[in-house]
Amino acid sequence: MLTPAAPTATSILEQLRELYLERALAEVNGLDSDRPYMADLERDIADHRHAAVGAAVTEIATLRAELSGPLHG
């Protein structure tokens, strides 16, 4: 069985943009007073920001390893 590939930084950033749009629409439509909903949305945004950074660092390290080979020493 194949293991699903980890999401790319680009795909995570696209999801993050959608979450920012959702937050803006919630504010425009008066849902910003719904504290549980907004707290959940803010947690999702924070989680996606952290995941995007982690994915980007992993992608950079992988590319460096592919270009230069393993580090020794």
Secondary structure, DSSP 8 states (H G I E B T S, - for coil): --------HHHHHHHHHHHHHHHHHHHHTTGGG-HHHHHHHHHHHHHHHHHHHHHHHHHHHHHHHHHH-----
